[in-house]
Amino acid sequence: MINDATRYLFNIRNPEGTVKAGGGKRRARVVGRTPIAAALAEDAARSRTTRRSCCRRFLDSYGGGITVTQVQLQKVDPPAPVIDAFRDVQRARADQERKRNEAEAYRNSILPVARGDAVSPGAGGRGL
């Protein structure tokens, strides 16, 4: 958003390009320090706030008369050299969650039987 038309017109040569170039470098630095899962979902709001603050500081240093009101990542993909590893991690997390759910289901099915056997081992139970 333009907050000072004079500064916008005369302090920087290419305002749109400056926003894209400078803001992009700042965003890349912030995103580079953020785990990919956080950038994608878990911590996205805080990540956006940090990126917006970095963009604002950069543009304020130029005195460009521009206020950053919103920062959005249009596309968040891991870099090509690590995409396979990233997908492996995603699969491993999904497997972990599936195994955890299976273990919990097993526990929920076996605990009542074990408790029943422990209370009255001779009453039709298996006896321990």
C-alpha positions in Angstrom: 0.0 0.0 0.0 1.4 3.4 -0.9 1.5 5.6 2.2 3.5 8.5 0.8 3.1 9.2 -2.9 6.0 11.6 -3.1 8.4 9.1 -1.6 7.0 6.4 -3.7 7.5 8.3 -6.9 10.9 9.8 -6.2 12.9 7.8 -3.7 13.1 4.5 -5.6 13.4 4.0 -9.3 11.3 0.8 -9.7 9.0 0.5 -6.7 7.3 -2.8 -7.8 10.6 -4.4 -8.7 12.1 -3.2 -5.4 9.3 -4.8 -3.4 9.6 -8.0 -5.3 13.4 -8.2 -5.3 14.2 -7.0 -1.8 11.2 -8.6 -0.2 12.0 -11.8 -2.0 15.5 -12.0 -0.6 14.2 -11.3 2.9 11.4 -13.8 2.6 13.9 -16.4 1.3 16.1 -15.8 4.4 13.2 -16.2 6.8 11.8 -19.2 5.0 15.3 -20.7 4.8 15.5 -20.6 8.6 12.0 -22.1 9.0 11.4 -25.8 8.9 9.4 -26.6 5.8 6.5 -28.1 7.8 6.2 -24.9 9.7 6.2 -22.8 6.6 3.6 -25.0 5.0 1.2 -25.3 7.9 2.1 -25.6 11.6 3.6 -22.2 12.1 2.5 -20.4 9.0 0.9 -17.4 10.7 4.1 -16.6 12.7 6.2 -17.2 9.6 4.0 -14.7 7.6 4.3 -12.1 10.4 8.1 -12.4 10.4 8.3 -12.2 6.6 6.0 -9.1 6.6 8.2 -7.4 9.3 11.4 -8.1 7.3 9.8 -6.7 4.2 8.6 -3.6 6.0 12.1 -2.9 7.5 13.7 -3.4 4.1 11.3 -1.0 2.4 11.5 1.5 5.2 15.3 1.6 4.7 14.7 2.8 1.2 12.2 5.4 2.2 9.9 4.3 -0.6 6.6 5.3 0.9 5.3 1.8 0.8 3.6 -0.1 3.6 3.5 -3.9 3.4 0.1 -5.1 4.6 0.2 -8.8 3.7 2.7 -11.4 2.6 1.7 -14.7 1.0 3.7 -17.6 -0.2 2.2 -18.5 -3.6 4.0 -21.8 -3.9 5.9 -23.6 -1.2 7.9 -26.5 -2.5 11.2 -27.8 -1.3 14.2 -27.2 -3.6 14.6 -29.8 -6.3 17.8 -31.4 -4.8 15.9 -32.3 -1.6 12.4 -33.1 -2.9 12.9 -36.9 -2.7 14.2 -36.6 0.9 11.3 -34.3 1.8 8.8 -36.8 0.4 10.5 -39.7 2.3 10.1 -37.7 5.5 6.4 -37.1 4.7 5.9 -40.8 4.1 7.7 -41.7 7.3 5.5 -39.3 9.3 2.4 -40.8 7.7 3.7 -44.3 8.6 4.4 -43.2 12.1 0.9 -41.8 12.6 -0.6 -45.0 11.1 1.5 -47.3 13.4 0.6 -45.1 16.4 -3.1 -45.5 15.5 -2.8 -49.2 15.0 -1.0 -49.6 18.4 -3.7 -47.5 20.1 -6.4 -49.6 18.5 -4.7 -52.8 19.7 -4.3 -51.4 23.2 -7.9 -50.4 23.3 -9.0 -53.9 22.2 -6.7 -55.9 24.6 -6.8 -53.8 27.8 -10.5 -54.5 28.6 -9.9 -58.2 28.2 -6.7 -58.1 30.3 -8.5 -56.1 33.1 -11.3 -58.5 33.1 -9.0 -61.5 33.4 -7.1 -59.8 36.2 -10.3 -59.2 38.2 -11.7 -62.7 37.9 -9.2 -65.1 36.3 -11.3 -68.2 37.0 -14.6 -66.9 35.8 -14.4 -68.0 32.2 -11.3 -66.0 31.7 -8.0 -67.2 30.5 -6.3 -67.1 33.8 -2.9 -65.7 34.2 
